[in-house]
Amino acid sequence: MRQYETFELTFKGEEPAGSFADIDLKAVFTNDGESITTYGFYAGNDTYKIRFFPKKTGLYTWTVSGLFSAAGEEMCDKADEGVHGMVHAKDLHFEYEDGTVYYPIGTTIYAMMHQDKELVETTMDTLSKAPFNKIRLCVFPKHYDFNHNEPDLYAFEKTDGKWDVHKPCIEFWDVFEERMARLCKMGIQVDLIIFHPYDRWGFAGLSKEDSLTYLDYLLRRFSAIPNIWWSLANEYDFVGNYNKQDWIDFGKYIKERDPYGHCLSNHNGFEYWDFSLDEITHCCIQDSNVNEVPDLQRKYNKPVVFDECRYEGNIHHGWGNISAKEMVRRFWVAYTLGGYCTHGETYYSDDEVLWWSRGGVLKGESPERIAFLKSILDELSGPLYYVNEGLGRYTREMIMDMKKNGIPEEYKRDFFSNGLVQLSDERVQPYILNIRPCFAHVGDEAYLRYFDRDCCSKTDIDLPEDRKYKIEILDTWEMTRTVYSESASGKVSLELPGKEGMAVFACAVD
């Protein structure tokens, strides 16, 4: 047994007489007085498995009950160098089990697991060279434009012509698992989409009872795998088979039966999910308004990930034809407001192999520029937080309060406040988004300001007086870094090239 790596117990016995999914098999692992219960699953070929994810080092004792009775102990060694454990939400950000900061740099390949081996190999090769460390993909196959291929395997076998959740297709899950393991070795988190509406096979019509059986098998088999995130759905509000309470029940079910606390959220079509629910760890959002990150952070006090902000591409759908420059822009806006963003690509192809759904090769210009952003993030000593000062300090709640109760004395010197209180109620939030600067910091260690579409020739940056900073001018499209000063402090006046997409990066050198 090794810390942060899946540990497995294997038992041989006859195949289940009834359900292959709902079986009586569990184990209790105990280390230093702390016990964790995990449930086993039937793995086919007269084989049963129980999986455990050890977070601590030291001696574990275990007892197995149900179909098999057994007991034993294992010494858990310290994790190998570079193995950090699962990712968890912490405050407004994410970190690995060992405290290492994790910046999600995601992409989307919904139906990757349902493609032929050759296409999967091509996709894996592309991912190995791309900047992405998180991928959104579906358990069930997808039926939609540019995605009409028939998968080789499905999650369940059929009984009397209907999907039987009590008969998991073992080969399907073995292949799925093998591909997830390969992604894990590449350092890629799998944001696993459990349900979705784009279906011609009948998976979107499973009864609630069958859905819970499916969830149970999923958790038994995958919960001890480190690179898993749970996404209840892609566009939950488009799935007509379930109501809001069903989704709440699914989320609670996962939280109660996942002993390791993987990240968990729910993705919207139109209406945002209720991210205030206890089982939800972060905001998973489909929307173009990435500059709403600070508002959502204040509302939910959880990390904010714009997992779908439209896709770089040229197809006829409005969500799939933004430019590479716009995709790069949305990434920079999200991160310099303290949030996160996810990439997708939809360039038309006669063979209907579009990255966002099936994978293959990347054709767009944004990935290498997203890699440039990632290189900046990798230099930081901690997560970025929004700089809540200047125009950035104004919130809708603050302005509405000033409209009602008057402008506080400390704000009367700011002539902007006089104009803001005269806005009509419906104009307040749009204007807040319009004036919000994209400016984030890591304590007083680093500052990152993105100028978005502003074409500044000069600007100022206020740095602490008692520290020295290296200041670089970044061109986020050309991917250049130009040193402006090796040792600056206090208020610094900067000259910029007067073009869009520029940024300033100040990093402490003392």
C-alpha positions as a printed Julia matrix, in Angstrom:
510×3 Matrix{Float64}:
   0.0     0.0     0.0
   1.27    3.48   -0.86
  -0.14    6.84    0.15
  -2.37    8.49   -2.52
  -2.49    5.36   -4.67
  -5.47    3.03   -5.05
  -5.12   -0.13   -2.96
  -7.06   -3.2    -4.03
  -8.21   -6.43   -2.39
  -9.25   -9.24   -4.76
 -11.41  -12.28   -4.03
 -12.39  -15.22   -6.22
 -15.87  -16.73   -6.1
 -18.88  -17.63   -8.19
 -20.59  -14.81  -10.07
 -23.55  -13.21   -8.24
 -26.79  -15.14   -8.44
 -28.81  -11.94   -8.83
 -27.69   -8.37   -9.31
 -24.11   -7.84  -10.48
 -24.29   -4.26   -9.13
 -25.97   -4.53   -5.73
 -23.79   -7.0    -3.84
 -23.11   -7.58   -0.15
 -19.39   -6.87    0.21
 -17.63   -4.23    2.26
 -14.4    -3.53    4.1
 -13.42   -1.32    7.01
  -9.9     0.15    6.94
  -8.51    1.57   10.2
  -5.41    3.66   10.83
  -4.6     5.43   14.1
  -8.16    5.19   15.36
  -9.79    6.46   12.15
 -11.98    4.01   10.24
 -13.25    4.23    6.64
 -15.86    1.91    5.16
 -15.74    1.09    1.47
 -17.91   -1.23   -0.64
 -16.81   -3.87   -3.1
 -17.99   -4.68   -6.62
 -18.17   -7.59   -9.01
 -15.41   -7.24  -11.6
 -16.35  -10.16  -13.86
 -14.6   -13.48  -14.45
 -15.61  -14.75  -10.97
 -13.64  -11.9    -9.41
 -14.66   -9.42   -6.7
 -12.72   -6.3    -5.74
 -12.63   -3.83   -2.88
 -10.77   -0.58   -3.44
  -9.38    1.84   -0.89
  -7.62    5.19   -1.14
  -5.09    5.69    1.67
  -4.55    9.32    2.62
  -2.32    8.61    5.62
   0.91    6.7     6.03
   1.28    4.07    8.72
  -0.28    0.72    9.56
  -3.79   -0.01    8.26
  -5.8    -2.94    9.56
  -8.76   -4.13    7.51
 -11.72   -6.46    7.88
 -13.94   -7.71    5.07
 -17.52   -8.89    5.53
 -20.45  -10.0     3.39
 -19.82  -12.46    0.57
 -16.3   -12.99    1.93
 -14.83  -12.82    5.41
 -11.21  -11.79    5.77
  -8.87   -9.62    7.8
  -5.35   -8.32    7.45
  -3.02   -5.38    7.72
  -0.88   -3.32    5.38
   1.86   -0.8     6.0
   1.21    2.32    3.93
   4.42    3.91    2.66
   4.85    7.61    1.91
   3.73    8.78   -1.53
   6.2     8.81   -4.38
   7.62   12.19   -5.3
   5.22   14.1    -7.56
   2.15   12.12   -6.41
  -0.08   14.62   -4.62
  -3.37   12.8    -4.01
  -6.91   13.85   -4.82
  -7.93   17.41   -5.62
 -10.25   19.12   -3.15
 -11.91   22.52   -3.01
 -10.4    24.78   -0.35
 -11.73   28.26    0.27
 -12.17   29.79   -3.23
  -9.62   27.51   -4.88
  -8.38   23.93   -5.24
  -5.49   21.98   -3.82
  -4.2    18.43   -3.78
  -4.29   16.2    -0.72
  -0.74   17.19    0.24
  -1.5    20.94    0.06
  -0.05   21.55   -3.41
  -2.04   24.23   -5.25
  -4.05   22.96   -8.24
  -5.06   25.35  -11.03
  -7.7    23.61  -13.19
  -6.89   24.23  -16.86
  -9.67   22.24  -18.45
 -10.85   21.07  -21.83
 -13.97   19.26  -23.05
 -14.21   15.94  -24.95
 -17.67   14.7   -24.07
 -17.74   11.39  -25.92
 -14.05   10.53  -25.81
 -14.7     7.22  -24.05
 -17.07    6.07  -26.83
 -14.68    6.32  -29.78
 -12.69    3.62  -31.53
  -9.22    2.74  -30.29
  -7.4     4.56  -33.08
  -9.18    7.86  -32.38
  -8.66    7.46  -28.64
  -4.93    6.93  -29.19
  -4.78   10.08  -31.32
  -6.61   12.0   -28.6
  -4.32   10.69  -25.86
  -1.3    11.73  -27.87
  -2.75   15.21  -28.35
  -3.51   15.54  -24.64
   0.03   14.5   -23.74
   1.29   17.62  -25.53
  -1.48   20.02  -24.5
  -1.64   22.26  -21.4
  -4.84   20.76  -20.01
  -4.95   19.11  -16.58
  -8.72   18.49  -16.43
 -11.09   16.96  -18.95
 -14.9    16.91  -18.98
 -16.29   13.66  -20.39
 -19.44   11.52  -20.2
 -20.11    8.03  -18.9
 -22.92    7.55  -21.43
 -22.53    8.03  -25.21
 -23.67   11.26  -26.8
 -26.11   11.8   -29.67
 -25.89   15.28  -31.17
 -24.67   17.14  -34.25
 -21.24   15.89  -35.39
 -21.54   12.9   -33.06
 -23.48   10.06  -34.63
 -21.09    7.11  -34.32
 -22.23    3.96  -32.58
 -20.02    2.96  -29.61
 -18.49   -0.49  -29.4
 -19.56   -0.93  -25.78
 -22.19    0.38  -23.37
 -22.32    0.73  -19.59
 -24.93   -2.04  -19.15
 -26.1    -5.22  -20.77
 -29.73   -5.59  -21.84
 -32.48   -7.77  -20.4
 -35.63   -8.22  -22.51
 -34.45   -5.43  -24.79
 -33.96   -2.88  -22.0
 -30.81   -1.62  -20.29
 -30.3    -3.59  -17.1
 -28.39   -1.57  -14.48
 -27.99   -4.75  -12.47
 -25.81   -6.15  -15.26
 -22.9    -3.76  -15.76
 -20.96   -4.44  -18.95
 -17.65   -5.43  -17.38
 -15.65   -4.91  -20.57
 -17.0    -1.36  -20.9
 -15.97   -0.46  -17.35
 -12.57   -2.11  -17.73
 -11.84   -0.05  -20.86
 -13.17    3.12  -19.23
 -11.0     2.51  -16.19
  -7.87    1.85  -18.24
  -8.3     5.14  -20.08
  -8.85    7.03  -16.84
  -5.64    5.54  -15.46
  -3.73    6.77  -18.5
  -5.14   10.26  -18.01
  -4.11   10.1   -14.36
  -0.52    9.33  -15.34
  -0.61   12.48  -17.49
  -1.74   14.52  -14.49
  -5.26   15.0   -15.88
  -8.33   15.12  -13.64
 -11.45   13.45  -15.08
 -14.57   15.58  -14.52
 -16.97   12.68  -14.96
 -20.41   13.63  -16.32
 -22.87   11.13  -14.85
 -26.04   12.08  -16.78
 -26.83   14.16  -19.88
 -29.8    14.74  -22.22
 -28.17   14.02  -25.61
 -29.34   10.46  -26.01
 -30.9     8.07  -28.54
 -30.28    4.87  -26.59
 -32.45    5.36  -23.51
 -29.89    6.2   -20.82
 -31.47    9.62  -20.23
 -34.73    7.83  -19.41
 -33.51    5.6   -16.58
 -35.89    5.49  -13.62
 -34.73    7.1   -10.4
 -34.38    3.68   -8.8
 -32.21    2.44  -11.67
 -30.22    5.67  -11.59
 -29.38    5.12   -7.93
 -28.27    1.54   -8.68
 -26.02    2.92  -11.44
 -24.61    5.54   -9.03
 -23.94    2.83   -6.45
 -21.89    0.77   -8.91
 -20.05    3.89  -10.1
 -19.09    4.78   -6.54
 -18.08    1.25   -5.6
 -15.82    1.03   -8.63
 -14.42    4.57   -9.02
 -14.49    6.4    -5.67
 -11.0     5.2    -4.7
  -9.53    6.48   -7.98
  -7.69    9.77   -7.3
  -8.29   11.76  -10.5
 -12.11   11.7   -10.45
 -14.5    14.65  -10.07
 -18.26   14.02   -9.99
 -20.41   16.13  -12.32
 -24.06   15.24  -11.78
 -24.93   16.26  -15.31
 -24.12   18.18  -18.39
 -27.01   20.68  -18.7
 -29.08   19.16  -15.91
 -32.04   21.42  -16.72
 -32.37   19.89  -20.2
 -32.84   16.37  -18.78
 -36.62   16.04  -18.61
 -36.6    12.75  -16.76
 -35.55   14.24  -13.39
 -36.81   17.11  -11.27
 -34.81   19.37   -8.97
 -35.34   17.14   -5.95
 -34.0    14.16   -7.92
 -30.78   16.04   -8.61
 -30.5    17.02   -4.95
 -31.01   13.39   -3.98
 -28.33   12.24   -6.42
 -25.85   14.75   -4.99
 -26.57   13.7    -1.41
 -26.32   10.04   -2.38
 -22.84   10.59   -3.8
 -21.64   12.6    -0.82
 -22.9     9.98    1.63
 -21.27    7.06   -0.23
 -18.02    8.65   -1.36
 -15.75    8.27    1.68
 -13.01   10.42    0.14
 -14.87   13.64   -0.7
 -14.16   14.06   -4.4
 -15.11   17.38   -5.99
 -18.82   17.43   -6.86
 -20.96   19.9    -8.83
 -23.74   20.17  -11.41
 -23.57   21.85  -14.84
 -26.4    24.0   -16.19
 -27.96   24.66  -19.55
 -29.8    27.87  -18.67
 -30.39   28.09  -14.91
 -27.36   27.84  -12.6
 -27.52   25.01  -10.1
 -27.86   25.84   -6.39
 -24.18   25.79   -5.47
 -24.97   26.64   -1.84
 -25.98   23.01   -1.18
 -23.64   21.3     1.29
 -22.71   18.46   -1.05
 -21.63   20.85   -3.82
 -17.92   21.7    -3.62
 -17.6    24.29   -6.4
 -19.53   26.28   -8.99
 -19.63   24.57  -12.4
 -21.06   27.1   -14.84
 -22.08   27.39  -18.48
 -22.11   31.1   -19.35
 -20.13   33.66  -21.33
 -20.03   36.23  -18.51
 -16.76   35.09  -16.99
 -16.31   38.5   -15.36
 -19.0    37.52  -12.84
 -16.45   35.42  -10.93
 -16.21   37.75   -7.88
 -20.01   37.99   -7.58
 -20.38   34.21   -7.6
 -17.54   33.81   -5.1
 -19.27   36.21   -2.71
 -22.62   34.48   -3.16
 -21.45   30.9    -2.66
 -18.02   31.2    -1.0
 -16.78   28.37   -3.21
 -14.41   28.07   -6.2
 -15.92   29.28   -9.49
 -15.2    27.35  -12.7
 -16.68   28.5   -16.0
 -16.65   24.99  -17.43
 -18.38   26.08  -20.62
 -17.85   29.62  -21.86
 -18.53   28.69  -25.53
 -16.0    27.04  -27.84
 -13.32   28.14  -30.25
 -14.51   27.04  -33.68
 -16.53   27.78  -36.8
 -19.69   25.64  -36.71
 -23.13   27.19  -37.16
 -24.13   26.94  -33.5
 -23.6    30.19  -31.61
 -21.93   28.37  -28.73
 -19.35   26.86  -31.07
 -17.87   29.69  -33.12
 -15.94   32.14  -30.98
 -12.45   33.1   -32.11
  -9.23   31.84  -30.55
  -8.57   35.38  -29.32
 -11.91   35.43  -27.54
 -11.25   32.04  -25.93
  -7.87   33.23  -24.7
  -9.45   36.45  -23.46
 -12.04   34.57  -21.4
  -9.34   32.47  -19.78
  -7.34   35.52  -18.75
 -10.42   37.33  -17.45
 -11.5    34.34  -15.35
  -8.09   33.73  -13.78
  -7.28   37.38  -13.07
 -10.6    37.63  -11.25
  -9.68   34.64   -9.07
 -11.68   32.01  -10.97
 -11.13   29.3   -13.57
 -12.11   28.49  -17.15
 -12.46   25.45  -19.43
 -11.55   25.19  -23.1
 -13.44   23.55  -25.95
 -12.94   23.41  -29.73
 -15.48   22.97  -32.54
 -13.86   23.4   -35.95
 -15.97   21.81  -38.68
 -14.72   18.59  -40.2
 -16.32   16.37  -42.87
 -15.49   13.28  -40.82
 -17.45   14.76  -37.87
 -14.46   14.41  -35.56
 -14.7    17.63  -33.55
 -12.54   17.93  -30.44
 -15.32   19.07  -28.09
 -17.19   15.81  -28.53
 -14.95   13.12  -30.0
 -11.34   14.28  -29.62
  -8.66   13.76  -32.25
  -6.26   16.63  -32.84
  -6.44   20.27  -31.78
  -6.7    22.69  -34.69
  -7.16   26.03  -32.92
  -4.77   28.73  -31.81
  -5.9    29.03  -28.2
  -4.25   25.96  -26.57
  -0.67   27.18  -26.9
  -1.74   30.56  -25.51
  -3.56   28.88  -22.66
  -0.24   27.08  -22.05
   1.4    30.51  -21.84
  -1.07   31.51  -19.12
  -0.42   28.21  -17.35
   3.32   28.94  -17.36
   2.63   32.17  -15.44
   0.35   30.39  -12.97
   2.98   27.71  -12.38
   5.37   30.39  -11.11
   2.98   31.53   -8.39
   3.44   30.51   -4.77
  -0.3    30.21   -4.14
  -3.78   30.76   -5.63
  -4.86   34.08   -7.1
  -7.39   36.25   -5.26
  -9.23   39.18   -6.76
  -7.84   42.6    -5.79
 -10.87   44.18   -4.19
  -9.91   47.86   -4.46
 -10.5    50.89   -6.67
 -13.38   50.34   -9.06
 -13.17   46.65   -8.27
 -14.5    47.18   -4.75
 -17.96   48.15   -5.96
 -20.56   45.39   -5.78
 -24.24   45.35   -6.63
 -25.11   44.9    -2.97
 -22.97   47.89   -1.99
 -24.51   50.17   -4.61
 -28.06   49.1    -3.78
 -27.35   49.87   -0.13
 -25.96   53.3    -1.05
 -29.03   53.98   -3.2
 -31.2    53.23   -0.17
 -29.18   54.61    2.74
 -26.87   57.17    1.17
 -23.17   57.21    0.3
 -20.84   56.42    3.24
 -18.41   59.2     4.14
 -15.35   57.25    2.97
 -16.87   56.88   -0.51
 -17.97   60.47   -1.02
 -14.5    61.43   -2.21
 -14.92   59.0    -5.11
 -17.0    60.79   -7.73
 -17.88   57.42   -9.31
 -20.09   56.64   -6.34
 -22.22   59.7    -7.1
 -22.94   58.35  -10.56
 -23.42   54.75   -9.49
 -26.2    55.58   -7.02
 -28.14   57.24   -9.83
 -28.22   54.09  -11.95
 -31.57   52.38  -12.34
 -31.73   49.06  -10.48
 -31.53   47.0   -13.68
 -28.44   48.91  -14.84
 -26.41   48.38  -11.68
 -25.01   44.89  -12.36
 -24.2    45.47  -16.07
 -22.28   48.57  -15.14
 -20.4    46.81  -12.35
 -19.23   44.24  -14.88
 -18.28   47.0   -17.3
 -15.96   48.82  -14.87
 -14.53   45.79  -13.07
 -10.72   45.57  -13.52
  -9.12   42.14  -13.99
  -6.57   42.28  -11.21
  -5.51   39.47   -8.87
  -2.79   38.84   -6.33
  -1.08   36.16   -4.26
  -0.76   37.99   -0.96
   2.06   40.48   -1.5
   4.11   37.86   -3.37
   2.71   38.5    -6.85
   0.26   40.71   -8.76
  -1.29   39.96  -12.14
  -3.26   42.63  -14.0
  -4.96   41.88  -17.33
  -6.06   44.83  -19.48
  -8.5    42.83  -21.61
  -9.67   44.95  -24.58
  -8.21   48.18  -23.21
  -5.48   49.59  -25.43
  -3.41   51.43  -22.83
  -0.2    53.24  -23.67
   0.46   54.08  -20.01
  -0.77   52.78  -16.68
   0.17   52.69  -13.0
   0.46   49.78  -10.62
   0.57   50.19   -6.85
   2.95   47.75   -5.17
   3.92   47.48   -1.49
   6.61   49.97   -0.5
   8.54   47.5     1.64
   9.21   44.85   -1.04
  11.01   44.68   -4.37
   9.32   43.28   -7.49
  10.32   42.13  -10.93
   7.78   43.61  -13.36
   7.09   42.04  -16.75
   4.85   43.22  -19.57
   3.0    40.25  -21.03
   1.5    40.01  -24.5
  -1.06   37.26  -24.0
  -1.54   36.65  -27.73
   2.03   36.88  -28.94
   3.11   35.0   -25.79
   5.97   37.34  -24.97
   7.4    38.48  -21.63
   9.29   41.76  -21.53
  11.07   42.74  -18.33
  10.15   46.31  -17.39
  11.94   46.5   -14.07
  14.07   44.11  -12.04
  13.5    45.91   -8.73
  10.41   48.07   -8.31
   8.23   49.07   -5.36
   5.45   51.5    -4.5
   3.56   53.24   -7.26
   5.11   52.43  -10.63
   4.26   54.11  -13.94
   4.38   51.72  -16.88
   4.45   52.2   -20.64
   2.4    49.72  -22.66
   2.15   49.15  -26.43
  -1.45   50.41  -26.73
  -2.97   47.12  -27.91
  -5.5    44.59  -26.64
  -4.6    41.54  -24.61
  -1.77   42.98  -22.56
  -0.99   42.11  -18.93
   1.41   43.15  -16.19
   3.02   40.57  -13.92
   4.83   41.73  -10.78
   6.58   39.07   -8.71
   8.48   39.67   -5.46
  12.25   39.15   -5.69
  13.23   39.74   -2.06
